[in-house]
Amino acid sequence: MKKVKNLKIYKKCLIVVDMVNGFVREGVLHDSKIARIIPTQIELIKENQQEGGLTIFIKDTHDKNALEFKRFGGTKHCVRGTSEAMLVDELKQFEEMDDTISIEKNSTSYMEAPEFRKLIKMLKNIEEIRVVGCCTDICDFNGTMALSNYLDQHNRDVNIKVYKDAIATYNESKRQSYVDAAYLLMEQQGIQLIKKR
């Protein structure tokens, strides 16, 4: 994990989930329509920077024999060292800037990534967490629900916002029932569902 300033200074952070080539530009699980949310994400990243927030890029990154592949029909995706596991070009410009951290994950929940769990413990004064990325009903949902539960467990009063116009899923028109269910459960959890525009 890249070193940043004293993590205790941050009151806001933006989590950008799995905006990697393997879900947007290439590979068996990509859907090029997900690219439509990138301009809104860029706006939110710039806004977060101006407000002195931390930006966290989550990157789906698997070893070539990752167990997760079995659950997705043997579809290998985002293998470590390949271009699929890299951020899309439009977001790469932000990855090495100050106040940004990139974290690899090997499951559908960023909360299970050891580096993320360590980071969230160190962000002791965080008051608001914003979430964007893909996929709405899988990685956004699993990670954000787990994060909310973690914060509850530790009695940390943090406002979580998910931007509906900056998240997307693959084959969205065919998976609308899953997306609707994800939104319903997140809202029930107290996660705010909002739009940038």
Backbone as a printed PyTorch tensor [residue, N CA C, xyz], in Angstrom:
tensor([[[  0.8530,  -1.1820,   0.0000],
         [  0.0000,   0.0000,   0.0000],
         [  0.8940,   1.2390,   0.0000]],

        [[  0.5930,   2.1570,  -0.9040],
         [  1.3700,   3.3910,  -1.0140],
         [  1.2270,   4.2250,   0.2520]],

        [[  2.3250,   4.8280,   0.6710],
         [  2.2970,   5.6920,   1.8500],
         [  1.6050,   6.9940,   1.4900]],

        [[  0.7320,   7.4370,   2.3640],
         [  0.0960,   8.7480,   2.2080],
         [  0.2940,   9.5060,   3.5090]],

        [[ -0.2360,  10.7180,   3.5380],
         [ -0.1420,  11.5230,   4.7560],
         [ -0.7390,  10.7670,   5.9380]],

        [[ -0.6100,  11.3490,   7.0890],
         [ -1.2190,  10.7920,   8.2900],
         [ -2.6950,  10.4970,   8.0190]],

        [[ -3.0910,   9.2380,   8.0760],
         [ -4.4480,   8.8410,   7.7190],
         [ -5.4940,   9.4220,   8.6670]],

        [[ -5.0760,   9.8690,   9.8180],
         [ -6.0360,  10.4250,  10.7800],
         [ -6.5780,  11.7830,  10.3400]],

        [[ -5.9490,  12.4080,   9.3320],
         [ -6.4150,  13.7380,   8.9110],
         [ -7.6650,  13.6730,   8.0430]],

        [[ -7.9390,  12.5100,   7.4620],
         [ -9.0260,  12.4190,   6.4840],
         [-10.3880,  12.2980,   7.1630]],

        [[-11.3210,  13.1270,   6.6850],
         [-12.7080,  13.0370,   7.1530],
         [-13.6170,  12.4600,   6.0850]],

        [[-13.1410,  12.4770,   4.8320],
         [-13.9210,  11.9380,   3.7150],
         [-13.0530,  11.0160,   2.8840]],

        [[-13.6870,  10.0120,   2.2830],
         [-12.9670,   9.2210,   1.2760],
         [-13.9330,   8.7710,   0.1950]],

        [[-13.3780,   8.5270,  -0.9620],
         [-14.1190,   8.0310,  -2.1160],
         [-13.5310,   6.6760,  -2.4890]],

        [[-14.3700,   5.6570,  -2.5350],
         [-13.9350,   4.3180,  -2.9270],
         [-14.3830,   4.0730,  -4.3670]],

        [[-13.4240,   3.8020,  -5.2440],
         [-13.7040,   3.5160,  -6.6560],
         [-13.4790,   2.0240,  -6.8550]],

        [[-14.5690,   1.2880,  -7.0560],
         [-14.5260,  -0.1690,  -7.0500],
         [-14.3750,  -0.7460,  -8.4610]],

        [[-13.3090,  -1.4870,  -8.6730],
         [-13.1410,  -2.3650,  -9.8450],
         [-13.3210,  -1.7160, -11.2100]],

        [[-12.8610,  -0.4770, -11.3340],
         [-12.8900,   0.1500, -12.6630],
         [-11.6150,  -0.2410, -13.4100]],

        [[-11.5080,  -1.5300, -13.6470],
         [-10.3430,  -2.1150, -14.3050],
         [-10.7240,  -2.5800, -15.7080]],

        [[ -9.7060,  -2.7640, -16.5290],
         [ -9.9480,  -3.1680, -17.9160],
         [-10.7540,  -4.4580, -18.0200]],

        [[-10.5440,  -5.3790, -17.1040],
         [-11.2070,  -6.6740, -17.1670],
         [-12.7110,  -6.6270, -16.9970]],

        [[-13.2390,  -5.4990, -16.5200],
         [-14.6950,  -5.3420, -16.4170],
         [-15.2390,  -4.2930, -17.3780]],

        [[-14.3350,  -3.5060, -17.9690],
         [-14.7800,  -2.3950, -18.8160],
         [-14.3190,  -2.5320, -20.2650]],

        [[-13.1110,  -3.0210, -20.5060],
         [-12.5350,  -2.9510, -21.8440],
         [-12.1850,  -4.2810, -22.4860]],

        [[-11.8810,  -5.3140, -21.7170],
         [-11.4150,  -6.5640, -22.3180],
         [-11.6880,  -7.7350, -21.3890]],

        [[-11.6230,  -8.9370, -21.9530],
         [-11.7780, -10.1280, -21.1390],
         [-13.2090, -10.6520, -21.0990]],

        [[-13.3680, -11.8310, -20.5280],
         [-14.6480, -12.5430, -20.5710],
         [-15.7520, -11.8890, -19.7390]],

        [[-15.4140, -11.0550, -18.7750],
         [-16.4390, -10.4360, -17.9300],
         [-16.6040,  -8.9410, -18.1880]],

        [[-16.0400,  -8.4510, -19.2780],
         [-16.1350,  -7.0010, -19.4980],
         [-17.4640,  -6.6350, -20.1760]],

        [[-17.8700,  -5.4070, -19.9510],
         [-19.0290,  -4.8290, -20.6240],
         [-18.6810,  -3.3780, -20.9240]],

        [[-18.5090,  -3.0570, -22.1840],
         [-18.0570,  -1.7170, -22.5660],
         [-19.0520,  -0.6200, -22.1680]],

        [[-20.3010,  -0.9920, -21.9210],
         [-21.2950,   0.0100, -21.5160],
         [-20.9810,   0.5930, -20.1380]],

        [[-20.2040,  -0.1240, -19.3400],
         [-19.8380,   0.3840, -18.0100],
         [-19.0280,   1.6760, -18.1270]],

        [[-18.3650,   1.8780, -19.2560],
         [-17.5500,   3.0940, -19.4550],
         [-18.3640,   4.3730, -19.3550]],

        [[-19.6790,   4.2750, -19.5040],
         [-20.5170,   5.4810, -19.4680],
         [-20.4620,   6.1970, -18.1140]],

        [[-20.0680,   5.4810, -17.0520],
         [-20.0400,   6.1070, -15.7200],
         [-18.7020,   6.7890, -15.4120]],

        [[-17.7180,   6.6070, -16.2950],
         [-16.3810,   7.1530, -16.0210],
         [-16.3770,   8.6830, -15.9010]],

        [[-17.0440,   9.4350, -16.7920],
         [-17.0090,  10.9010, -16.6430],
         [-17.5310,  11.3850, -15.2830]],

        [[-18.5930,  10.7620, -14.7890],
         [-19.1280,  11.1520, -13.4790],
         [-18.1440,  10.7800, -12.3750]],

        [[-17.4980,   9.6400, -12.5160],
         [-16.4860,   9.2450, -11.5340],
         [-15.3310,  10.2400, -11.4920]],

        [[-14.9010,  10.6900, -12.6560],
         [-13.8140,  11.6780, -12.7090],
         [-14.2240,  12.9630, -11.9950]],

        [[-15.4500,  13.4040, -12.2060],
         [-15.9480,  14.5900, -11.5010],
         [-15.8890,  14.3930,  -9.9880]],

        [[-16.3120,  13.2120,  -9.5460],
         [-16.3400,  12.9280,  -8.1120],
         [-14.9340,  12.8090,  -7.5320]],

        [[-14.0050,  12.2480,  -8.2980],
         [-12.6150,  12.1540,  -7.8420],
         [-12.0200,  13.5530,  -7.6720]],

        [[-12.2350,  14.4070,  -8.6660],
         [-11.7110,  15.7770,  -8.5940],
         [-12.3410,  16.5520,  -7.4370]],

        [[-13.6370,  16.3630,  -7.2520],
         [-14.3300,  17.0200,  -6.1420],
         [-13.7710,  16.5340,  -4.8020]],

        [[-13.5390,  15.2410,  -4.7110],
         [-12.9840,  14.6600,  -3.4860],
         [-11.5880,  15.2150,  -3.1970]],

        [[-10.7840,  15.3730,  -4.2520],
         [ -9.4480,  15.9430,  -4.0870],
         [ -9.5220,  17.3760,  -3.5730]],

        [[-10.4260,  18.1640,  -4.1590],
         [-10.5710,  19.5660,  -3.7590],
         [-11.0120,  19.6850,  -2.3010]],

        [[-11.7710,  18.6900,  -1.8300],
         [-12.2720,  18.7100,  -0.4500],
         [-11.2850,  18.0750,   0.5310]],

        [[-10.1150,  17.6640,   0.0350],
         [ -9.1040,  17.0750,   0.9080],
         [ -9.3950,  15.6450,   1.3260]],

        [[-10.1610,  14.9400,   0.4960],
         [-10.5060,  13.5540,   0.8020],
         [ -9.4780,  12.5720,   0.2600]],

        [[ -9.5580,  11.3550,   0.7440],
         [ -8.7090,  10.2570,   0.2710],
         [ -9.4690,   9.4820,  -0.8010]],

        [[ -8.8040,   9.1560,  -1.9000],
         [ -9.4020,   8.3260,  -2.9460],
         [ -8.7740,   6.9420,  -2.8840]],

        [[ -9.6300,   5.9270,  -2.8270],
         [ -9.1750,   4.5370,  -2.7280],
         [ -9.6300,   3.7920,  -3.9740]],

        [[ -8.6690,   3.3400,  -4.7740],
         [ -8.9890,   2.5350,  -5.9520],
         [ -8.9060,   1.0620,  -5.5710]],

        [[-10.0080,   0.3500,  -5.7350],
         [-10.0430,  -1.0900,  -5.5050],
         [ -9.8860,  -1.7750,  -6.8570]],

        [[ -8.9450,  -2.7090,  -6.9310],
         [ -8.6770,  -3.3770,  -8.2140],
         [ -8.8060,  -4.8930,  -8.0570]],

        [[ -9.7870,  -5.4610,  -8.7550],
         [ -9.9460,  -6.9040,  -8.7610],
         [ -8.6720,  -7.5120,  -9.3370]],

        [[ -7.9950,  -8.3470,  -8.5610],
         [ -6.6920,  -8.8930,  -8.9590],
         [ -6.5690, -10.3010,  -8.3930]],

        [[ -6.4880, -11.2770,  -9.2880],
         [ -6.4810, -12.6800,  -8.8560],
         [ -5.2240, -13.4150,  -9.3050]],

        [[ -4.8210, -14.3930,  -8.5130],
         [ -3.8280, -15.3490,  -8.9850],
         [ -4.4900, -16.2130, -10.0510]],

        [[ -3.6850, -16.8590, -10.8930],
         [ -4.2570, -17.5660, -12.0460],
         [ -5.1310, -18.7510, -11.6610]],

        [[ -5.0200, -19.2490, -10.4360],
         [ -5.8490, -20.3710,  -9.9850],
         [ -6.7940, -19.9620,  -8.8600]],

        [[ -7.2480, -18.7330,  -8.8790],
         [ -8.1200, -18.2250,  -7.8160],
         [ -9.3970, -19.0470,  -7.6990]],

        [[ -9.7760, -19.3320,  -6.4890],
         [-10.9720, -20.1320,  -6.2260],
         [-12.2380, -19.4560,  -6.7400]],

        [[-12.2600, -18.1330,  -6.7250],
         [-13.4490, -17.3980,  -7.1800],
         [-13.8630, -17.7720,  -8.6010]],

        [[-12.9010, -18.1250,  -9.4410],
         [-13.2150, -18.4380, -10.8420],
         [-14.2330, -19.5670, -10.9620]],

        [[-14.2040, -20.5050, -10.0360],
         [-15.1450, -21.6410, -10.0840],
         [-16.5880, -21.1640,  -9.9990]],

        [[-16.8250, -20.1640,  -9.1620],
         [-18.1930, -19.6740,  -8.9860],
         [-18.6830, -18.8740, -10.1740]],

        [[-17.7830, -18.4490, -11.0250],
         [-18.1680, -17.6980, -12.2160],
         [-17.9560, -18.5400, -13.4730]],

        [[-18.2490, -19.8160, -13.3530],
         [-18.2130, -20.7120, -14.5070],
         [-16.8400, -20.9430, -15.0810]],

        [[-15.8130, -20.8580, -14.2440],
         [-14.4500, -21.0920, -14.7160],
         [-13.8850, -19.9460, -15.5320]],

        [[-14.5280, -18.7890, -15.4710],
         [-14.0740, -17.6360, -16.2610],
         [-12.9370, -16.9180, -15.5450]],

        [[-11.7350, -17.0980, -16.0400],
         [-10.5790, -16.3890, -15.4650],
         [-10.6670, -14.9210, -15.8650]],

        [[-10.4740, -14.0730, -14.8860],
         [-10.5620, -12.6410, -15.1570],
         [ -9.6150, -11.8800, -14.2160]],

        [[ -9.1710, -10.7320, -14.6800],
         [ -8.3490,  -9.8270, -13.8640],
         [ -7.1940, -10.5510, -13.1770]],

        [[ -6.4820, -11.3640, -13.9450],
         [ -5.3480, -12.1130, -13.4010],
         [ -4.1840, -11.1550, -13.1550]],

        [[ -3.5490, -11.3320, -12.0010],
         [ -2.4210, -10.4860, -11.6110],
         [ -1.3690, -10.4240, -12.7230]],

        [[ -0.8800,  -9.2360, -13.0180],
         [  0.1550,  -9.0560, -14.0260],
         [ -0.3690,  -8.8470, -15.4330]],

        [[ -1.6880,  -8.9540, -15.6240],
         [ -2.2690,  -8.7250, -16.9520],
         [ -2.8910,  -7.3340, -17.0110]],

        [[ -3.1760,  -6.8710, -18.2230],
         [ -3.7930,  -5.5530, -18.3750],
         [ -5.2120,  -5.5270, -17.8230]],

        [[ -5.8500,  -6.6880, -17.7200],
         [ -7.2090,  -6.7380, -17.1610],
         [ -7.2550,  -6.2320, -15.7250]],

        [[ -6.1900,  -6.4280, -14.9760],
         [ -6.1640,  -6.0370, -13.5560],
         [ -5.7400,  -4.5810, -13.3550]],

        [[ -5.5580,  -3.8480, -14.4530],
         [ -5.1360,  -2.4490, -14.3550],
         [ -6.3290,  -1.5120, -14.4690]],

        [[ -6.2320,  -0.3550, -13.8150],
         [ -7.2790,   0.6590, -13.9460],
         [ -7.4510,   1.0620, -15.3990]],

        [[ -8.6740,   1.4310, -15.7660],
         [ -8.9090,   1.9440, -17.1140],
         [ -8.0730,   3.2040, -17.3110]],

        [[ -7.7110,   3.4680, -18.5530],
         [ -6.7960,   4.5760, -18.8580],
         [ -7.2680,   5.9170, -18.2940]],

        [[ -8.5770,   6.1670, -18.3460],
         [ -9.0960,   7.4700, -17.9090],
         [ -8.8370,   7.7290, -16.4230]],

        [[ -8.7230,   6.6650, -15.6350],
         [ -8.5310,   6.8320, -14.1870],
         [ -7.0850,   6.6740, -13.7480]],

        [[ -6.2380,   6.1330, -14.6290],
         [ -4.8230,   5.9250, -14.2760],
         [ -4.1390,   7.2160, -13.8690]],

        [[ -4.5570,   8.3250, -14.4710],
         [ -3.9220,   9.6210, -14.1800],
         [ -4.0020,   9.9820, -12.6990]],

        [[ -4.9910,   9.4450, -11.9950],
         [ -5.1850,   9.7840, -10.5850],
         [ -4.4520,   8.8340,  -9.6360]],

        [[ -4.0660,   7.6710, -10.1400],
         [ -3.5860,   6.6000,  -9.2650],
         [ -2.3240,   6.9620,  -8.4810]],

        [[ -1.4260,   7.7240,  -9.0840],
         [ -0.1670,   8.0670,  -8.4100],
         [ -0.1810,   9.4470,  -7.7720]],

        [[ -1.3180,  10.1050,  -7.8030],
         [ -1.4070,  11.4270,  -7.1930],
         [ -1.3950,  11.3140,  -5.6780]],

        [[ -1.1580,  12.4490,  -5.0290],
         [ -1.2660,  12.4970,  -3.5710],
         [ -2.6930,  12.1550,  -3.1620]],

        [[ -2.8450,  11.6750,  -1.9530],
         [ -4.1640,  11.3830,  -1.3820],
         [ -4.9080,  10.2760,  -2.1310]],

        [[ -4.1520,   9.3520,  -2.7250],
         [ -4.7690,   8.1790,  -3.3580],
         [ -4.0300,   6.9140,  -2.9340]],

        [[ -4.7940,   5.8360,  -2.8490],
         [ -4.2510,   4.5220,  -2.5190],
         [ -4.9210,   3.5110,  -3.4450]],

        [[ -4.1650,   2.5420,  -3.9380],
         [ -4.7280,   1.4360,  -4.7180],
         [ -4.5920,   0.1520,  -3.9120]],

        [[ -5.6780,  -0.6130,  -3.8930],
         [ -5.7030,  -1.8600,  -3.1280],
         [ -6.2480,  -2.9780,  -4.0170]],

        [[ -5.5390,  -4.0920,  -4.0340],
         [ -5.9920,  -5.2600,  -4.7960],
         [ -6.9000,  -6.1100,  -3.9300]],

        [[ -7.9030,  -6.7250,  -4.5620],
         [ -8.7740,  -7.6530,  -3.8410],
         [ -8.9120,  -8.9610,  -4.6080]],

        [[ -9.1350, -10.0390,  -3.8660],
         [ -9.2200, -11.3800,  -4.4470],
         [-10.6000, -11.9950,  -4.2230]],

        [[-11.5790, -11.1690,  -3.8700],
         [-12.9480, -11.6540,  -3.6810],
         [-13.8960, -10.5770,  -4.1790]],

        [[-15.1930, -10.8390,  -4.0850],
         [-16.1620,  -9.8400,  -4.5320],
         [-16.4060,  -8.7490,  -3.4880]],

        [[-15.7540,  -8.8420,  -2.3270],
         [-15.9230,  -7.8330,  -1.2760],
         [-14.5940,  -7.1590,  -0.9640]],

        [[-14.5210,  -5.8680,  -1.2160],
         [-13.2790,  -5.1480,  -0.9020],
         [-13.0070,  -5.1400,   0.5980]],

        [[-14.0350,  -5.3370,   1.4040],
         [-13.8390,  -5.3650,   2.8550],
         [-12.9770,  -6.5480,   3.2770]],

        [[-12.9250,  -7.5880,   2.4730],
         [-12.1250,  -8.7770,   2.8000],
         [-10.6610,  -8.6500,   2.3860]],

        [[-10.3300,  -7.6000,   1.6480],
         [ -8.9290,  -7.3850,   1.2720],
         [ -8.1680,  -6.9400,   2.5190]],

        [[ -7.1330,  -7.6770,   2.9310],
         [ -6.4170,  -7.3290,   4.1730],
         [ -5.9390,  -5.8860,   4.2170]],

        [[ -5.4640,  -5.3560,   3.1030],
         [ -4.9770,  -3.9700,   3.0960],
         [ -6.1120,  -2.9760,   3.3190]],

        [[ -7.2980,  -3.2880,   2.7610],
         [ -8.4270,  -2.3770,   2.9690],
         [ -8.8660,  -2.4120,   4.4330]],

        [[ -8.9350,  -3.5960,   5.0010],
         [ -9.3550,  -3.7260,   6.4010],
         [ -8.3850,  -2.9600,   7.3210]],

        [[ -7.1020,  -3.0640,   7.0210],
         [ -6.0950,  -2.3250,   7.7930],
         [ -6.2890,  -0.8200,   7.6200]],

        [[ -6.5680,  -0.4060,   6.3700],
         [ -6.7510,   1.0100,   6.0710],
         [ -7.9480,   1.5890,   6.8020]],

        [[ -9.0790,   0.8860,   6.7710],
         [-10.2940,   1.4330,   7.3820],
         [-10.1220,   1.5670,   8.8940]],

        [[ -9.3180,   0.7040,   9.4930],
         [ -9.0250,   0.8410,  10.9290],
         [ -8.2190,   2.1070,  11.1930]],

        [[ -7.3260,   2.4430,  10.2610],
         [ -6.4440,   3.6000,  10.4460],
         [ -7.1410,   4.9250,  10.1340]],

        [[ -8.2270,   4.8680,   9.3740],
         [ -8.9860,   6.0880,   9.0480],
         [ -9.9260,   6.4020,  10.2070]],

        [[ -9.3560,   6.7580,  11.3280],
         [-10.0960,   6.8700,  12.5870],
         [-11.0760,   8.0370,  12.6290]],

        [[-10.8320,   9.0670,  11.8290],
         [-11.6810,  10.2570,  11.8810],
         [-12.5770,  10.4210,  10.6600]],

        [[-12.7250,   9.3650,   9.8990],
         [-13.5530,   9.4250,   8.6910],
         [-15.0120,   9.6380,   9.0830]],

        [[-15.6720,  10.5530,   8.3960],
         [-17.0790,  10.8590,   8.6710],
         [-17.9850,  10.4820,   7.5100]],

        [[-17.4170,  10.4670,   6.3030],
         [-18.2350,  10.1610,   5.1200],
         [-17.4440,   9.3240,   4.1330]],

        [[-18.0820,   8.2830,   3.6230],
         [-17.4840,   7.4220,   2.6020],
         [-18.4090,   7.4130,   1.4010]],

        [[-17.8560,   7.7390,   0.2430],
         [-18.6220,   7.7180,  -1.0100],
         [-18.1450,   6.5220,  -1.8270]],

        [[-19.0670,   5.8680,  -2.5190],
         [-18.7320,   4.6570,  -3.2660],
         [-19.2240,   4.7810,  -4.7040]],

        [[-18.3280,   4.4370,  -5.6520],
         [-18.6670,   4.3660,  -7.0780],
         [-17.9920,   3.1180,  -7.6430]],

        [[-18.3500,   2.7310,  -8.8690],
         [-17.6380,   1.6210,  -9.5100],
         [-18.5410,   0.5620, -10.0950]],

        [[-17.9990,  -0.6320, -10.2350],
         [-18.7710,  -1.7580, -10.7440],
         [-18.3570,  -3.0180,  -9.9630]],

        [[-19.1900,  -3.9800,  -9.8490],
         [-20.5340,  -4.0790, -10.4150],
         [-21.5610,  -3.8380,  -9.3040]],

        [[-22.6070,  -3.1050,  -9.6190],
         [-23.6070,  -2.6690,  -8.6440],
         [-24.0480,  -3.7840,  -7.7160]],

        [[-24.4490,  -4.9130,  -8.3030],
         [-25.0750,  -6.0000,  -7.5500],
         [-24.0930,  -7.0560,  -7.0500]],

        [[-22.7980,  -6.8630,  -7.3390],
         [-21.8130,  -7.8530,  -6.8760],
         [-20.7760,  -7.1480,  -6.0100]],

        [[-19.7570,  -6.5860,  -6.6220],
         [-18.6340,  -6.0330,  -5.8430],
         [-18.9920,  -4.7480,  -5.1000]],

        [[-19.7590,  -3.8460,  -5.7190],
         [-20.2030,  -2.6540,  -4.9970],
         [-21.0640,  -3.0680,  -3.8110]],

        [[-22.0160,  -3.9320,  -4.0720],
         [-22.9520,  -4.3720,  -3.0340],
         [-22.2430,  -5.1310,  -1.9080]],

        [[-21.4970,  -6.1710,  -2.2550],
         [-20.8540,  -6.9980,  -1.2310],
         [-19.8790,  -6.1990,  -0.3780]],

        [[-19.0650,  -5.3800,  -1.0160],
         [-18.0910,  -4.5950,  -0.2740],
         [-18.7260,  -3.5450,   0.6110]],

        [[-19.7250,  -2.8450,   0.0850],
         [-20.3230,  -1.7390,   0.8180],
         [-21.1920,  -2.2380,   1.9740]],

        [[-21.9050,  -3.3160,   1.7650],
         [-22.6820,  -3.9000,   2.8700],
         [-21.7480,  -4.3900,   3.9850]],

        [[-20.6620,  -5.0420,   3.5880],
         [-19.7050,  -5.5360,   4.5880],
         [-19.0450,  -4.3710,   5.3240]],

        [[-18.7450,  -3.2920,   4.6110],
         [-18.1670,  -2.1070,   5.2380],
         [-19.1430,  -1.5080,   6.2520]],

        [[-20.4070,  -1.3960,   5.8680],
         [-21.4180,  -0.8530,   6.7640],
         [-21.5440,  -1.7030,   8.0300]],

        [[-21.5370,  -3.0180,   7.8530],
         [-21.6150,  -3.9180,   9.0100],
         [-20.3800,  -3.7860,   9.9110]],

        [[-19.2210,  -3.6490,   9.2940],
         [-17.9840,  -3.4660,  10.0580],
         [-18.0560,  -2.1930,  10.9060]],

        [[-18.4980,  -1.1080,  10.2940],
         [-18.5850,   0.1610,  11.0140],
         [-19.5870,   0.0680,  12.1640]],

        [[-20.7150,  -0.6230,  11.9190],
         [-21.6940,  -0.8290,  12.9960],
         [-21.0750,  -1.6310,  14.1410]],

        [[-20.3720,  -2.6840,  13.7900],
         [-19.7670,  -3.5510,  14.8050],
         [-18.8480,  -2.7650,  15.7440]],

        [[-18.1740,  -1.7750,  15.1630],
         [-17.2050,  -0.9970,  15.9420],
         [-17.7560,   0.3670,  16.3810]],

        [[-19.0980,   0.5150,  16.2650],
         [-19.7700,   1.7470,  16.7080],
         [-19.1460,   3.0090,  16.1230]],

        [[-18.8620,   2.9430,  14.8350],
         [-18.3070,   4.1040,  14.1490],
         [-19.3990,   4.7450,  13.3010]],

        [[-19.7200,   5.9850,  13.6190],
         [-20.8110,   6.7000,  12.9560],
         [-20.2930,   7.3530,  11.6670]],

        [[-20.3740,   6.6130,  10.5830],
         [-19.8610,   7.0750,   9.2910],
         [-21.0030,   7.0410,   8.2750]],

        [[-21.1770,   8.1350,   7.5540],
         [-22.2160,   8.2390,   6.5380],
         [-21.6970,   7.6060,   5.2330]],

        [[-22.4040,   6.6110,   4.7040],
         [-22.0020,   5.9670,   3.4500],
         [-22.9750,   6.3820,   2.3560]],

        [[-22.4100,   6.8810,   1.2440],
         [-23.2120,   7.2990,   0.0910],
         [-22.7790,   6.5120,  -1.1430]],

        [[-23.7360,   5.9580,  -1.8550],
         [-23.4730,   5.2760,  -3.1210],
         [-24.0940,   6.1120,  -4.2360]],

        [[-23.2720,   6.4660,  -5.2210],
         [-23.7440,   7.3000,  -6.3350],
         [-24.3170,   6.4150,  -7.4520]],

        [[-25.6280,   6.4610,  -7.5920],
         [-26.3110,   5.5920,  -8.5590],
         [-25.9300,   5.9150, -10.0080]],

        [[-25.5070,   7.1330, -10.2750],
         [-25.1110,   7.4900, -11.6430],
         [-23.6040,   7.3200, -11.8650]],

        [[-22.9190,   6.6860, -10.8870],
         [-21.4900,   6.4140, -11.0380],
         [-21.1760,   4.9540, -10.7170]],

        [[-22.2240,   4.1090, -10.6970],
         [-22.0320,   2.6650, -10.5910],
         [-22.8270,   1.9920, -11.7050]],

        [[-22.3900,   0.8050, -12.0810],
         [-23.0690,   0.0580, -13.1560],
         [-22.7050,  -1.4110, -13.0110]],

        [[-23.4980,  -2.2460, -13.6800],
         [-23.1920,  -3.6660, -13.7070],
         [-23.1980,  -4.1550, -15.1480]],

        [[-22.6790,  -5.3260, -15.3820],
         [-22.6450,  -5.8790, -16.7410],
         [-24.0350,  -6.4060, -17.1150]],

        [[-24.3340,  -6.3920, -18.4200],
         [-25.6480,  -6.8360, -18.9050],
         [-26.7680,  -6.2510, -18.0430]],

        [[-26.6630,  -4.9710, -17.7850],
         [-27.5450,  -4.3490, -16.7920],
         [-29.0250,  -4.5090, -17.1090]],

        [[-29.3970,  -4.3990, -18.3660],
         [-30.8190,  -4.5140, -18.7050],
         [-31.3670,  -5.9030, -18.3730]],

        [[-30.5090,  -6.9190, -18.4490],
         [-30.9400,  -8.2800, -18.1370],
         [-30.8030,  -8.5980, -16.6560]],

        [[-30.0830,  -7.7720, -15.9230],
         [-29.8300,  -8.0160, -14.5020],
         [-30.5150,  -6.9820, -13.6030]],

        [[-31.5330,  -6.3070, -14.1540],
         [-32.1670,  -5.2180, -13.4050],
         [-32.7510,  -5.6830, -12.0790]],

        [[-33.2590,  -6.8970, -12.0280],
         [-33.8430,  -7.3910, -10.7680],
         [-32.7670,  -7.5160,  -9.6900]],

        [[-31.5450,  -7.9060, -10.0910],
         [-30.4400,  -7.9930,  -9.1360],
         [-30.0330,  -6.5940,  -8.6580]],

        [[-29.9940,  -5.6530,  -9.5930],
         [-29.6380,  -4.2710,  -9.2590],
         [-30.6720,  -3.6890,  -8.2960]],

        [[-31.9530,  -3.9040,  -8.5950],
         [-33.0220,  -3.3980,  -7.7330],
         [-32.9130,  -3.9860,  -6.3250]],

        [[-32.6230,  -5.2900,  -6.2530],
         [-32.4790,  -5.9480,  -4.9480],
         [-31.2920,  -5.3700,  -4.1770]],

        [[-30.1850,  -5.1250,  -4.8850],
         [-28.9980,  -4.5550,  -4.2430],
         [-29.3150,  -3.1740,  -3.6740]],

        [[-30.0140,  -2.3480,  -4.4520],
         [-30.3890,  -1.0190,  -3.9800],
         [-31.3030,  -1.1090,  -2.7530]],

        [[-32.2730,  -1.9960,  -2.8090],
         [-33.2140,  -2.1490,  -1.7080],
         [-32.4980,  -2.5400,  -0.4160]],

        [[-31.5940,  -3.5190,  -0.5140],
         [-30.8830,  -3.9880,   0.6740],
         [-29.9030,  -2.9470,   1.2050]],

        [[-29.2440,  -2.2080,   0.3080],
         [-28.3440,  -1.1520,   0.7690],
         [-29.1170,  -0.0520,   1.4820]],

        [[-30.2520,   0.3210,   0.9060],
         [-31.0660,   1.3600,   1.5190],
         [-31.5660,   0.9150,   2.8950]],

        [[-31.9720,  -0.3310,   2.9800],
         [-32.4240,  -0.8920,   4.2570],
         [-31.3140,  -0.8540,   5.3060]],

        [[-30.0700,  -0.9560,   4.8530],
         [-28.8920,  -0.9350,   5.7300],
         [-28.5440,   0.4770,   6.1860]],

        [[-29.2330,   1.4740,   5.6230],
         [-28.9440,   2.8630,   5.9910],
         [-27.9340,   3.5350,   5.0910]],

        [[-27.5740,   2.8640,   3.9940],
         [-26.6580,   3.4380,   3.0090],
         [-27.4500,   4.3980,   2.1310]],

        [[-26.9490,   5.6120,   1.9400],
         [-27.6620,   6.5970,   1.1200],
         [-27.4100,   6.3570,  -0.3570]],

        [[-28.4720,   6.3060,  -1.1300],
         [-28.3670,   6.1670,  -2.5800],
         [-28.6850,   7.5290,  -3.1850]],

        [[-27.6770,   8.1130,  -3.8140],
         [-27.8290,   9.4680,  -4.3440],
         [-27.3150,   9.5350,  -5.7700]],

        [[-27.4500,  10.7040,  -6.3860],
         [-26.9230,  10.9420,  -7.7340],
         [-26.1020,  12.2130,  -7.7200]],

        [[-25.0820,  12.2510,  -8.5550],
         [-24.2490,  13.4430,  -8.6890],
         [-25.0470,  14.5660,  -9.3360]],

        [[-25.8770,  14.1990, -10.3170],
         [-26.6660,  15.2110, -11.0370],
         [-28.1400,  15.0860, -10.7010]]])
